[in-house]
Amino acid sequence: MIEEDKRVKQLHRLRGALKAKLTVLDKFLNKARADIDLIDLNGKCTDVERVKTDFEITQNEIESIVSNAAIDSKYAERIEFEKRFSYLTAQAERILREKEPIITIDQSSSLSRVSDNIGSITSLQENALISATTRVHCAGNSINLKSPALNLPSFSGTCETWSGFSNTFKSSVHNDSKYANSQKLLYLRSCLTGKDAEKIKSLATTDANYQVAWDILEKYYNDPPAVINNHVKAFFDLS
């Protein structure tokens, strides 16, 4: 019984730390819109998803330990957290939508270029391994453009593999001026799966958001000290 009480106290402290992270997000979202940075906001949205997962694990253990007399109050605490989490994530998504730039193409000057792009892109479809679609808005009209298909590597979602993936993607897409940034974003998405794709899921496919998406992934995975630490740990695990 003493051990259980001690464990519950530990879990309550952990849960308190997780709740505090929601408070940090709340304060961030209540800043003036002009002061909210898209990269920071996307990073915080990614972090808060992990907070929810950790909270559920912690809360499940608490509920499995406490007495029947206390279980209703624990259920109420769970509901309160979930309501707050849902409110804050909805607010974050709304701000993301508000701050996403709207890109329009003047119809009179650009429709001929769009038509040319359609022709040149179609000729590159023969070696297709992936296919993506960009929607361009031309003064109220929508035209679907097929992006050239490329044989790009999938990113495995680890700090160790980021450097290799990054170098390959940069040489194939990132540094190639013939691709619009919105196309680059589509290619980048095609290389990501699971949690990695979730990190940039909320970003609309626009030219401006490509650099935002790239910076988010760079900030998260370009971590040389973590790579070194993992290599050292792997070495000792083998010995």
C-alpha positions in Angstrom: 0.0 0.0 0.0 2.9 2.4 0.9 4.5 1.6 -2.5 1.3 2.3 -4.3 0.8 5.6 -2.5 4.4 6.6 -3.4 3.8 5.7 -7.1 0.6 7.7 -7.2 2.4 10.7 -5.9 5.1 10.3 -8.6 2.4 10.0 -11.3 0.6 13.1 -10.0 3.8 15.1 -10.2 4.4 13.8 -13.8 0.8 14.6 -14.7 1.2 18.1 -13.2 4.2 18.7 -15.5 2.2 17.6 -18.5 -0.6 20.0 -17.6 1.9 22.8 -17.3 2.9 22.2 -20.9 -0.7 22.9 -21.9 -0.4 26.2 -19.9 2.7 27.1 -21.9 0.8 26.5 -25.2 -2.1 28.5 -23.9 0.1 31.5 -23.1 1.8 31.2 -26.5 -1.5 31.2 -28.4 -2.7 34.2 -26.5 0.1 36.4 -27.8 -0.7 38.9 -30.5 -1.2 37.2 -33.8 1.7 39.1 -35.4 4.1 37.8 -32.7 3.3 34.1 -33.3 5.9 32.4 -35.5 4.6 29.6 -37.7 7.7 27.4 -37.1 7.4 27.8 -33.3 3.7 27.1 -33.5 4.0 23.9 -35.5 6.8 22.8 -33.2 4.5 23.3 -30.2 1.7 21.5 -31.9 4.0 18.5 -32.4 5.1 18.7 -28.7 1.6 18.9 -27.4 0.6 15.7 -29.3 3.3 13.9 -27.3 2.0 15.5 -24.1 -1.5 14.0 -24.8 0.1 10.6 -25.3 2.1 10.8 -22.1 -0.9 12.1 -20.2 -3.0 9.1 -21.3 -0.3 6.7 -20.2 0.1 8.4 -16.9 -3.6 8.8 -16.2 -4.3 5.2 -17.1 -1.8 4.1 -14.5 -3.3 6.4 -11.9 -6.8 5.1 -12.5 -5.5 1.5 -12.2 -4.1 2.2 -8.8 -6.5 4.5 -7.0 -9.4 3.2 -4.9 -12.9 2.9 -6.2 -13.9 5.9 -4.0 -11.4 8.1 -5.8 -11.9 6.9 -9.4 -14.7 9.3 -10.3 -12.5 12.3 -9.5 -9.8 10.9 -11.7 -12.2 10.4 -14.6 -13.3 14.0 -14.1 -9.6 15.1 -14.3 -9.2 13.2 -17.5 -12.2 14.8 -19.1 -11.0 18.3 -18.0 -7.6 17.7 -19.6 -9.1 16.4 -22.8 -11.4 19.3 -23.1 -8.6 21.8 -22.6 -6.4 19.9 -25.0 -9.1 19.9 -27.7 -9.7 23.6 -27.2 -6.1 24.6 -27.5 -5.4 22.4 -30.5 -8.4 23.8 -32.3 -7.2 27.3 -31.5 -3.8 26.5 -32.8 -5.2 25.1 -36.1 -7.3 28.2 -36.5 -4.3 30.5 -36.1 -2.3 28.4 -38.6 -5.1 28.8 -41.1 -5.2 32.5 -40.5 -1.5 33.0 -40.9 -1.1 30.8 -44.0 -0.4 33.0 -47.0 -2.9 33.0 -49.8 -1.1 32.9 -53.2 -3.0 33.9 -56.3 -1.8 34.0 -59.9 -3.0 36.8 -62.1 -5.0 35.2 -64.8 -4.2 37.5 -67.6 -0.4 37.2 -67.2 -0.1 33.6 -66.1 -2.5 31.3 -67.8 -0.2 30.9 -70.8 2.7 29.8 -68.5 0.3 27.4 -66.7 -0.6 25.8 -70.0 3.1 25.5 -70.9 3.8 23.9 -67.6 1.0 21.3 -68.1 2.5 20.2 -71.4 6.1 19.9 -70.2 5.1 18.2 -67.0 3.0 15.6 -68.8 6.0 14.5 -70.9 7.9 13.6 -67.7 5.2 11.2 -66.4 6.6 8.2 -68.2 9.1 7.3 -65.5 6.6 7.9 -62.7 7.1 6.3 -59.4 5.2 8.9 -57.4 2.6 11.4 -58.4 1.5 14.7 -56.7 -1.0 17.4 -57.6 -0.7 21.1 -57.1 -3.8 23.3 -57.3 -3.1 26.8 -58.6 -5.8 29.4 -58.2 -6.0 31.8 -61.1 -8.4 34.7 -60.3 -11.0 32.3 -59.1 -10.3 29.5 -61.6 -8.6 26.2 -60.4 -6.1 24.2 -62.6 -4.6 20.9 -61.5 -0.9 20.6 -62.4 0.8 17.2 -62.3 4.3 17.4 -60.6 7.1 15.5 -62.4 7.5 12.1 -60.8 10.8 11.5 -59.0 12.4 8.4 -57.4 12.9 9.9 -54.0 14.0 8.1 -50.8 11.7 7.6 -47.8 12.8 9.2 -44.6 13.0 6.7 -41.7 12.3 9.3 -39.0 15.6 9.3 -37.0 18.3 11.8 -36.3 20.8 9.3 -37.6 19.3 9.1 -41.1 18.3 12.8 -41.5 21.7 13.9 -42.9 21.7 11.3 -45.7 18.0 12.0 -46.5 18.5 15.7 -46.4 21.5 15.6 -48.8 19.7 13.4 -51.2 16.5 15.5 -51.1 18.5 18.8 -51.5 20.3 17.5 -54.6 17.2 16.1 -56.2 14.6 18.8 -55.3 15.5 21.4 -52.7 18.2 23.1 -54.6 16.6 22.7 -58.0 15.1 26.1 -59.1 12.9 24.5 -61.8 10.5 23.3 -59.1 8.1 25.7 -57.4 8.2 25.6 -53.6 4.7 24.2 -53.5 5.9 21.3 -55.6 8.9 20.8 -53.3 6.5 20.6 -50.4 4.5 17.9 -52.2 7.7 15.9 -52.8 8.7 16.3 -49.2 5.4 15.1 -48.0 5.7 12.0 -50.3 8.9 11.0 -48.4 7.3 11.1 -45.0 5.1 8.7 -43.2 3.5 8.3 -39.8 4.6 10.7 -37.1 7.1 12.4 -39.5 4.2 13.3 -41.8 2.1 14.6 -38.9 4.7 17.2 -38.1 3.9 19.2 -41.2 0.3 17.9 -41.8 -1.3 21.2 -40.8 0.6 23.2 -43.4 -1.3 24.1 -46.6 0.5 23.3 -49.8 1.8 26.8 -50.7 5.1 28.2 -51.8 5.7 30.0 -48.5 5.0 26.9 -46.4 7.7 24.8 -48.0 10.5 26.6 -46.1 8.4 26.4 -42.9 8.0 22.6 -43.3 11.7 22.1 -44.1 12.7 24.2 -41.0 10.4 22.2 -38.8 12.1 18.9 -39.9 15.6 20.5 -39.6 14.9 21.7 -36.1 13.6 18.3 -35.0 16.0 15.9 -36.7 19.3 17.9 -37.4 20.8 17.0 -34.0 24.4 15.9 -34.3 24.9 15.5 -30.5 21.9 13.1 -30.4 23.4 11.1 -33.2 26.7 10.8 -31.3 25.0 9.9 -28.1 23.0 7.2 -29.9 26.1 5.8 -31.5 27.9 5.7 -28.1 24.9 4.0 -26.5 24.8 1.4 -29.3 28.5 0.7 -28.8 28.1 0.0 -25.1 25.0 -2.1 -25.7 27.0 -4.3 -27.9 29.9 -4.7 -25.5 
